[in-house]
Amino acid sequence: GEAFVTLRGGGVGFNSARRFTCDAPARLRRRLSNELAAPGAAEAFVEAIEPLFSSYETLNAALLPFSFSLEPMLGMPGTTGAEGSLIKVLLRVEPLQTPLLAHLVERLNELAAEAGQEEGVSCDLSGDVPRLLLREIRWLEHLVDPSNLTEKLLQVLDAAVAPLALQREIVGFIPEVVCIEDEAIVAERLASLIEVNDDLLVSALEALTQLTLPAQLQEQISEDSINRLESTDPKNVPVILRFLLTAGCHSGGGGGGAR
């Protein structure tokens, strides 16, 4: 399709070691920025390249640093590119970022669902792809639509099919990308998670200390946390106490939550 022609025209290849290659990532980014500026072009491009990320192996390769397509020397494989991965380049094309992030997060959710339904699924969602993807998002200099990304991440949590390790990764990551306007919504969703999944207690409380909480919600979570102290795993106690101390300090000062 046209998307693959565009990638190949930008110097993208796939070598025998099953790694993406690109000798000029900056040129690829400029080309994509120019070609995807028209309304609807970025969405069409993402739809066209969806098959590229349909397998766990290929998605993982797209998150690994490029191998420059140079001839191996002295028996060594081609050198690893300093410009990052294919996903890194694509996410830095402004019109492409939001629709691509939506697809990638949804892809994680699909893989999580498959892992929950099938034995012997050939991917470990507590492993490379989730961490690599979240790392690429974390290193973005600019998020075009943080609200859309936050909602997509919350949908993965709400789906209740993601492995616990992935849920913890997402819970800990959301405060890094949420915008101020969405903090109350995120806080309410995290509070709901704690009610139904005690395994996320520590991750959720640590995330909540980084958000501005509405006074009523902060009081509710504090009360629930106090009630948990006697029955919770002893290793959770320091986190609960830290949350209570932080919440007490801020309520005493008349503010919302931690920041």
N, C-alpha and C positions, 0 to 999 in steps of 0.2 A: 504494500500500500504506500500512499504518499508519505506517511510518517516514517516508514523504514527508509524510503528514498532520502528523506530529509536527514535522518541520522547518518546514513551512509555518506551522503554528500558532505556532512560535517566531520567526516573522518572516523566514525564509530565502526568498529568491527568486533568480532568474537573469535578468539584464538583457540588453538587446540587444547590449551589448558583450561578451557571453559571460563575465560575471563574476558571482560569487555576491554577493548583497546581504543585509544584515541590519542593521536599525536598533538592535537591542538584543541583542547577543551575550551579555551577562550574564544576561538573562532566558531566553535559549535554553538556556544552560548549567544554570540552576536547574531549568528544566522537564525537561530530559533526566535530570538527577540524580534527580529525584523519580520519573519514569516508568520508569527503567531499574534501579531498586533491587531489584526482585524477582528471584529466582533464574532464570537463563536469559533474562531480558528483554534484556540487553545483547547476547548472542550472536544472538538473533533479530533484533535491530535491525541489527546489522552484516550479517547475511545478507540482510536486506531492502534495505539501501542499496548492496550490492555493484554492482548495475547502474549506480549513479551514478558509480562510479569505474572503470567498464569501459573507458572511452576515455582515452587519454593526455591529450587536450585538457581533459576535464572534471576529471580528477585534478589536472592542473596548475592549473586555475582554483580548485579547492578548497584549494590550497596558497598561493594569492595572497591578499593582504589583501582583506577585504570592501570592496565599493563600497556606501556607504550609499544606500539607495533614495530619494534626494532628487531633485527635478526639477533638471535641468541649468540653470545660470544663465550668462548672457552667452556662450552657446555652449560652455561648459566641461562636461565630463562630471561625473557624480555624484562626490562626494568619496570619498576612500579612507578606510576605517575604521581607527581606531587600535587596535581590539581584536584585530587579526590576522585569520587565515583561518578558514574553516569547519573545516579539520582541527585547527587550534589549539584551537578551542572544544571539538570532540568529544574530543580527547585529554585534556582537563582535566576530563572527566566520569569520575570514578574507576572505576565499574563497566564503563565502555565502553572504557577505555584498552587493556587487554591484548588483548581480541579484535580491536579495530580495528587496533592495531599489527601483530598477526599477519597480518591481511588485507593491510595496506598493504605490508609487506615481501614477502609472497608475490606481490603484484601487481607489484612491482619485478622479481622473479625471472621472472614470466611475460613481462613486457615485454622483459626481457633475452633470454629464449629466442626470442621472436618476432624480435627484432632480429638474432639470430644465424642464424636459419633463412631469413629473407626479405630479398631485396634491396629497397631503396627503402622500408623501413619508416618510417612517418611519425613517428618519435620518435628523439631523440638522448639515449641514456641517460647520456652523459657530461655532459648539460646540466642543465636546470632541475629536473625532478621529483626525481631522487635527492638533489641538494643541498638543495632546499627541504624534502624530507621529513626528511632527517637534521638539518637546522637546527631543524625543529619539535621533534624528539625531544631534541636537545641543549638546547633552551630550556625543557624541562619542569622544573617545580620538584620533581616527585616521580614516580619510576617505580614503578608498582604491582608489577610482576613483571620485574625486570631479567634474571633467568635466562632467562625465556621469550623476551624480546627478543634477548638475546645468541645463543641457539640459532637463532632465525630468521635472524639476520644471518649466522651461520656457515653455515647451509644455502644461502644465496645464493652464498657463496664456494665451497662444496663442489660446487654444481651445475655449475661450470666453464663456464657459458654467458654470464655477465655480462661486459660489456665491461671492458677493463683499467682504464679510468678509474673505473668504478663499484666495481670490486674494491678499488682503492686508497683510494677514499673510505671504504668500509666497514672496511677494515683499520685505517685511521687513526682511525676513529670508535669502534670497539669498546672500546678502553681507557677511553673516557669514560663508558660505561654498564655495564661488567661489574662484578659484585659480587665481593668478595674470595673468596668460596667457589668461584667459577667461574674464577678467574684461571689456575689450573694447566691446566684443560681448554682454555681459549683459547690459552694459550702453546703447548701441544702441537699444536693445530690450525694455528697460525701457523707453527710449525717445519715441519710437514708441507707447508704451502703453499710455503715457501722451497725445499723439495726438488724440487718439480715445476714451479715457475714462478719463474724467475730475475727476471722483470720485477717481481715483488712483493718482492724482497729488501730494498730500501730502506724501503718502507712497513712491512714486517713487522718489521724490526729496530728501527725507530723505535717501533713499537707495543710490542715486547717490552721495551724499556727502561722502559716505564711499568708493567710487570706484575711481580708477585712470582713468580720462576721457581723450580721445584724444582731442587735443586743438580745432580742428574744431567742434567736437561734443559739447564740453563744451561751445563754443561761441554760437552755434545754440540754445542749451537749455537755456542759459542765456538770449538770445534775446527773445525767446518765452516766458520765464517767466516774463520778463519786460512787454511784451505786455499783459500778463494776469492780471497784477496788478489792473487795473481799473475795470475789469469785474468779477474777481474771488470773491468767498465768503470771507468776511473780515477775517474769522478765518484761511484762507489759507495764508494770507499776511505774518505773521511772518516766516512761513516755506520758502516761496519764497525769502524773504529778507535774511534769513540765508543761503540759497543756493547761492544767488548772492554774498553775502559777502565772503563765502568760496571760490567760484569760482574766485572772483576778487583777493583774497589774493594769491591763488596758481598761477593764470596766471601772476600776478605781480612778483611772485618769479621765474617765468620761469618753474614751474613744471606742473604736470598734474592735478590731483584732490586730494580730501581729502583722508586720510588714517588713 
